[in-house]
Amino acid sequence: MTDPTTQEIRKRQKHRARIMALLLVAFAVLVFGITIAKLGLAT
């Protein structure tokens, strides 16, 4: 069995990974929205 420090490290890594995933999705949505807005203005 793992000691509490290893469990705590894994918990923090998982939390950090979720935050990074959310930021990546937010960035993709932002880029998509800007692209759609620019295409809409061009026509």
Buried (B, 14 or more C-beta within 10 A) or exposed (E): EEEEEEEEEEEEEEEEEEEEEEEEEEEEEEEEEEEEEEEEEEE
